[in-house]
Amino acid sequence: MIDKNKIFSNLEYIESMNQHGASPNLDEYWEEIVDMLSEDIEATRKFLNDECNEHQIEYMAGYYEDISYNFQSHEFINILEELQKKYPNIDIKQDIQWAKDAIED
């Protein structure tokens, strides 16, 4: 189950640490996000499309590769490509390519 409040809380914490020049180990915060978004592809689609804004989509882009690796599904790539069309002002093309590369055909 995706706990959107937990994801948004983690994103806010990560972003605040990065903005203030702090460099604590943020891996556990990212891992929680990746784990939740890797559980159910339809729940992930709904969350990314309905709950996240353009900034959040772009901010999480560096971890789409990990989520893609966990899903091993081209369906997740389709979700990312839909998001790129929905938000033409962000550039996640390279992140989408890395997500494609993470799928072991």
C-alpha positions as CSV (number, residue, x, y, z in Angstrom):
1,M,0.0,0.0,0.0
2,I,1.2,3.5,-0.9
3,D,1.3,5.8,2.1
4,K,1.2,9.1,0.3
5,N,1.7,11.1,3.5
6,K,4.9,9.1,4.2
7,I,6.2,9.6,0.7
8,F,5.5,13.3,0.8
9,S,7.0,13.7,4.2
10,N,10.2,11.9,3.0
11,L,10.4,14.1,-0.1
12,E,10.0,17.2,2.0
13,Y,12.8,16.1,4.4
14,I,15.1,15.1,1.5
15,E,14.6,18.4,-0.3
16,S,15.0,20.4,2.9
17,M,18.3,18.7,3.6
18,N,19.6,19.2,0.1
19,Q,18.6,22.9,0.1
20,H,20.3,23.6,3.3
21,G,23.6,22.0,2.2
22,A,23.2,19.2,4.7
23,S,24.5,15.9,3.6
24,P,23.1,13.2,5.9
25,N,22.6,9.8,4.5
26,L,19.2,10.0,2.8
27,D,19.2,6.5,1.4
28,E,16.7,5.2,4.0
29,Y,14.2,7.9,3.0
30,W,14.6,7.2,-0.7
31,E,14.4,3.4,-0.1
32,E,11.1,3.8,1.7
33,I,9.7,5.7,-1.3
34,V,11.1,3.2,-3.8
35,D,9.8,0.2,-1.8
36,M,6.3,1.7,-1.6
37,L,6.2,2.6,-5.3
38,S,7.5,-0.9,-6.2
39,E,4.6,-2.8,-4.6
40,D,1.7,-2.5,-7.0
41,I,2.0,-1.0,-10.5
42,E,-1.6,0.2,-10.7
43,A,-1.4,1.9,-7.3
44,T,1.9,3.5,-8.4
45,R,0.2,4.7,-11.7
46,K,-2.6,6.2,-9.7
47,F,-0.3,7.8,-7.2
48,L,2.0,9.4,-9.7
49,N,-0.8,10.6,-12.0
50,D,-3.3,11.8,-9.4
51,E,-1.4,12.7,-6.2
52,C,1.9,14.1,-7.4
53,N,2.6,17.5,-8.9
54,E,5.1,18.3,-11.6
55,H,7.9,19.1,-9.1
56,Q,7.5,15.9,-7.2
57,I,7.5,13.8,-10.5
58,E,10.8,15.5,-11.5
59,Y,12.3,15.2,-8.0
60,M,11.7,11.5,-7.8
61,A,13.0,10.9,-11.4
62,G,16.4,9.7,-10.3
63,Y,14.8,6.7,-8.6
64,Y,12.6,5.6,-11.4
65,E,15.4,3.2,-12.5
66,D,15.2,1.4,-9.1
67,I,11.4,1.1,-9.3
68,S,11.7,-0.1,-12.9
69,Y,14.2,-2.7,-11.8
70,N,11.9,-3.9,-9.1
71,F,8.8,-4.1,-11.4
72,Q,10.7,-5.6,-14.4
73,S,7.7,-4.4,-16.5
74,H,7.4,-2.2,-19.6
75,E,4.1,-1.0,-18.1
76,F,6.1,1.2,-15.7
77,I,7.9,2.7,-18.7
78,N,4.5,3.5,-20.2
79,I,3.6,5.3,-16.9
80,L,6.8,7.4,-17.1
81,E,6.2,8.2,-20.7
82,E,2.7,9.3,-19.9
83,L,4.1,11.6,-17.2
84,Q,6.6,13.1,-19.6
85,K,3.7,14.0,-21.9
86,K,1.5,15.3,-19.0
87,Y,4.4,17.5,-17.8
88,P,6.2,18.7,-20.9
89,N,8.2,21.3,-18.9
90,I,10.2,18.7,-17.1
91,D,12.8,16.6,-18.8
92,I,12.9,13.0,-17.5
93,K,13.9,11.4,-20.8
94,Q,17.2,10.2,-19.5
95,D,15.6,8.8,-16.4
96,I,13.1,7.0,-18.6
97,Q,16.0,5.5,-20.6
98,W,17.7,4.4,-17.4
99,A,14.4,2.8,-16.3
100,K,14.2,1.0,-19.7
101,D,17.8,-0.2,-19.2
102,A,16.9,-1.6,-15.8
103,I,14.5,-4.1,-17.3
104,E,16.2,-7.4,-17.9
105,D,14.7,-8.8,-21.1
